[in-house]
Amino acid sequence: MLIALAFWIYFWMMFLKKKPIFHEKTEPLLVKRQLKRLKSLSIVAGLFLIIGIVGIIIHNVQSNLSETHEFLYFYIGIIALYLFILLSIVSFVIFLNSKQNPKLDN
């Protein structure tokens, strides 16, 4: 999970500093589409991270207050964190593919 967080921090730092994320020979239409995809994946991954953390915190608070263990919030939190990691992996693959030199047709 720390690697996924590090990837998102690196991605947003590059984006905010306006450093090139894609290879310079990549088609502009493809760049625009991939950048839009990465932005939407980052928003969704951020939401899953927040849902996961809040779910686990609610589980811990509820377990301490009622002395019974409700696993619903725990499962929601764990599933959301796994989805965050999965979306981070997908985004990382898209990011690495965008850094490669595109194959030009001759």
Backbone bond lengths (Angstrom), bond angles and torsions (degrees), N, CA, C in turn:
res aa  C-N    CA-C-N  psi(-1)  N-CA   C-N-CA  omega(-1)  CA-C   N-CA-C  phi
1 M - - - 1.439 - - 1.533 110.23 -
2 L 1.310 116.69 -33.70 1.466 119.57 178.74 1.522 111.35 -66.22
3 I 1.321 116.45 -34.88 1.465 119.93 177.86 1.519 110.06 -66.53
4 A 1.346 116.20 -39.06 1.459 119.92 177.84 1.528 110.68 -64.09
5 L 1.322 116.90 -42.77 1.465 119.87 177.24 1.527 111.21 -63.54
6 A 1.319 116.65 -40.61 1.466 120.51 178.78 1.526 110.92 -63.04
7 F 1.337 117.01 -39.10 1.465 120.06 177.97 1.518 110.67 -61.55
8 W 1.338 117.28 -46.61 1.467 119.90 -177.80 1.521 111.22 -66.31
9 I 1.309 117.89 -37.42 1.465 120.23 177.40 1.527 109.94 -64.42
10 Y 1.337 116.73 -44.45 1.467 121.16 177.99 1.529 111.07 -61.65
11 F 1.331 116.20 -44.95 1.469 120.56 -179.11 1.523 110.82 -61.04
12 W 1.323 117.95 -47.67 1.458 120.22 -177.95 1.521 112.15 -70.36
13 M 1.327 118.04 -31.39 1.466 119.56 175.79 1.532 110.01 -65.84
14 M 1.331 117.31 -41.73 1.465 120.40 176.88 1.522 110.95 -64.45
15 F 1.323 115.90 -41.36 1.457 120.18 -178.77 1.526 111.16 -66.49
16 L 1.325 117.52 -42.82 1.465 120.68 -178.75 1.525 112.36 -70.84
17 K 1.334 117.19 -32.13 1.464 120.69 178.02 1.526 111.92 -82.74
18 K 1.346 115.62 -1.50 1.465 123.00 179.30 1.524 112.57 59.77
19 K 1.326 116.09 34.89 1.460 120.27 173.82 1.530 108.03 -80.55
20 P 1.317 117.17 151.03 1.466 118.88 -178.69 1.541 111.33 -66.55
21 I 1.302 114.96 125.60 1.455 120.75 179.29 1.526 110.13 -91.95
22 F 1.325 116.43 -30.76 1.454 122.04 -176.28 1.523 110.46 -107.67
23 H 1.325 115.20 161.07 1.456 121.10 177.36 1.521 108.53 -65.73
24 E 1.335 117.51 144.81 1.464 120.39 -173.87 1.523 113.68 -68.49
25 K 1.326 118.25 -18.66 1.462 121.07 -179.94 1.527 112.77 -91.60
26 T 1.307 117.84 3.66 1.465 121.46 -179.88 1.526 109.47 -75.41
27 E 1.326 115.60 143.12 1.457 120.72 -179.70 1.527 110.84 -61.93
28 P 1.325 117.85 139.93 1.473 120.48 -178.38 1.527 113.80 -60.38
29 L 1.331 117.20 -36.77 1.466 119.71 179.05 1.523 110.84 -65.41
30 L 1.330 116.56 -40.50 1.453 120.70 177.94 1.531 111.12 -67.31
31 V 1.327 116.46 -38.25 1.464 120.53 177.85 1.523 110.40 -61.41
32 K 1.327 116.32 -46.02 1.458 120.68 -178.90 1.534 110.77 -62.13
33 R 1.336 116.29 -42.45 1.466 120.89 -179.10 1.536 111.60 -67.49
34 Q 1.337 116.74 -43.50 1.465 120.39 179.42 1.525 111.65 -67.46
35 L 1.326 117.49 -38.52 1.459 120.49 178.12 1.524 111.10 -65.37
36 K 1.327 116.50 -40.25 1.466 120.42 176.68 1.526 110.23 -63.36
37 R 1.321 116.32 -41.26 1.468 120.86 178.53 1.528 111.35 -64.04
38 L 1.325 116.72 -43.09 1.468 119.96 178.68 1.524 112.29 -65.35
39 K 1.318 117.21 -39.35 1.465 120.29 177.85 1.523 111.11 -63.86
40 S 1.331 116.65 -45.30 1.472 118.80 -179.69 1.523 111.34 -66.88
41 L 1.320 117.27 -38.00 1.464 119.38 176.55 1.520 111.59 -65.45
42 S 1.325 117.13 -35.18 1.461 118.97 178.97 1.527 111.32 -68.83
43 I 1.320 117.39 -37.07 1.464 120.16 177.59 1.514 110.88 -66.06
44 V 1.326 116.62 -45.56 1.467 120.45 180.00 1.533 110.66 -65.66
45 A 1.321 116.95 -41.27 1.467 119.93 178.58 1.526 110.67 -64.31
46 G 1.323 117.56 -38.94 1.459 120.80 176.70 1.519 112.06 -63.29
47 L 1.329 116.73 -39.72 1.464 119.94 176.50 1.521 111.37 -63.59
48 F 1.323 117.05 -42.58 1.465 119.86 178.31 1.526 111.39 -64.89
49 L 1.325 117.51 -35.70 1.459 120.36 176.94 1.530 110.53 -63.62
50 I 1.316 116.30 -45.57 1.466 120.28 179.06 1.527 110.91 -64.16
51 I 1.331 117.35 -44.48 1.469 120.94 178.81 1.524 110.39 -61.39
52 G 1.322 117.08 -41.31 1.462 120.67 179.74 1.513 112.61 -63.50
53 I 1.314 116.62 -45.71 1.464 119.88 -179.43 1.518 110.86 -66.85
54 V 1.337 117.31 -43.80 1.466 120.80 179.65 1.527 110.51 -64.92
55 G 1.330 117.86 -39.97 1.462 120.94 178.95 1.522 112.34 -61.60
56 I 1.301 117.25 -42.86 1.463 120.32 -179.86 1.525 110.79 -71.12
57 I 1.335 117.50 -37.28 1.470 119.89 176.92 1.532 110.32 -64.83
58 I 1.326 117.37 -44.43 1.474 120.18 178.13 1.525 110.15 -61.06
59 H 1.317 118.00 -41.04 1.465 121.15 177.98 1.527 110.62 -59.92
60 N 1.339 116.67 -46.11 1.468 119.94 -178.99 1.519 111.97 -65.31
61 V 1.319 117.23 -42.34 1.465 120.39 179.48 1.519 110.55 -65.24
62 Q 1.316 116.53 -45.40 1.466 120.11 -179.14 1.524 111.16 -65.97
63 S 1.308 118.12 -37.03 1.470 120.77 179.00 1.523 111.01 -66.72
64 N 1.320 117.13 -38.44 1.462 120.16 179.88 1.522 112.41 -72.56
65 L 1.328 117.63 -33.59 1.460 120.25 -177.15 1.527 113.14 -79.47
66 S 1.314 117.38 -37.60 1.469 119.19 -172.62 1.524 113.78 -104.24
67 E 1.320 118.38 -4.50 1.473 123.07 -179.27 1.529 112.90 59.95
68 T 1.325 118.27 9.81 1.463 121.88 172.10 1.519 107.42 -116.70
69 H 1.286 115.28 155.89 1.454 119.62 -177.37 1.524 110.00 -106.73
70 E 1.317 115.00 110.40 1.459 122.05 172.46 1.520 106.41 -96.89
71 F 1.303 116.25 121.67 1.456 119.51 -175.58 1.523 113.50 -95.12
72 L 1.335 117.99 -0.24 1.456 120.30 -178.50 1.524 111.25 -61.40
73 Y 1.319 117.10 -51.09 1.470 119.88 -179.02 1.529 111.48 -67.22
74 F 1.309 116.26 -32.83 1.463 120.13 177.47 1.525 110.11 -64.32
75 Y 1.334 117.06 -46.39 1.459 120.53 179.17 1.526 111.38 -64.91
76 I 1.334 116.51 -40.07 1.462 119.63 177.05 1.532 109.98 -60.82
77 G 1.327 116.62 -44.29 1.454 120.51 179.71 1.514 113.00 -63.66
78 I 1.326 116.85 -44.98 1.470 120.40 -178.97 1.526 111.18 -67.02
79 I 1.326 117.43 -43.23 1.468 120.33 179.22 1.525 110.42 -63.66
80 A 1.333 117.02 -41.05 1.463 119.94 178.52 1.527 111.08 -64.04
81 L 1.326 117.84 -39.01 1.465 119.79 178.45 1.529 111.65 -68.27
82 Y 1.335 116.97 -36.99 1.466 119.25 175.46 1.529 110.71 -65.07
83 L 1.320 117.35 -39.05 1.460 120.06 177.32 1.526 111.09 -66.18
84 F 1.333 116.92 -35.98 1.463 120.67 174.85 1.524 110.35 -60.35
85 I 1.309 117.09 -45.30 1.468 121.05 -179.97 1.526 110.43 -65.72
86 L 1.342 117.64 -41.56 1.459 121.28 178.85 1.525 111.42 -62.77
87 L 1.325 117.46 -45.24 1.463 120.49 177.74 1.526 111.58 -64.95
88 S 1.308 116.99 -33.19 1.462 120.16 177.34 1.520 110.89 -67.31
89 I 1.316 116.84 -39.21 1.472 120.16 177.98 1.519 110.47 -65.17
90 V 1.337 116.92 -44.48 1.466 120.84 178.54 1.527 110.39 -60.97
91 S 1.310 116.95 -43.67 1.468 121.00 179.45 1.522 111.39 -66.12
92 F 1.321 116.86 -37.72 1.456 121.04 178.21 1.526 110.73 -63.81
93 V 1.330 117.49 -39.79 1.465 121.32 177.87 1.527 109.91 -65.44
94 I 1.332 117.53 -43.88 1.464 120.57 177.33 1.521 110.16 -61.29
95 F 1.322 116.63 -42.35 1.461 121.81 179.90 1.530 111.00 -62.75
96 L 1.332 117.36 -44.92 1.468 119.90 179.90 1.521 111.73 -67.18
97 N 1.332 117.58 -38.76 1.460 120.15 177.31 1.519 111.71 -65.09
98 S 1.315 117.30 -32.10 1.460 120.22 -179.21 1.531 111.63 -74.51
99 K 1.324 117.60 -21.88 1.464 121.27 179.18 1.529 112.34 -80.01
100 Q 1.321 117.63 -16.70 1.453 120.85 -177.52 1.527 110.26 -76.89
101 N 1.321 115.25 154.87 1.451 121.21 176.47 1.528 108.50 -70.02
102 P 1.327 117.95 123.59 1.459 118.46 -179.17 1.529 111.28 -70.54
103 K 1.314 114.93 147.82 1.474 119.74 179.01 1.529 107.98 -80.41
104 L 1.301 115.05 122.73 1.463 120.69 -179.27 1.515 109.21 -96.34
105 D 1.338 116.11 137.96 1.466 121.14 177.55 1.527 109.14 -80.05
106 N 1.318 115.70 132.82 1.479 120.02 179.14 1.492 109.80 -107.03
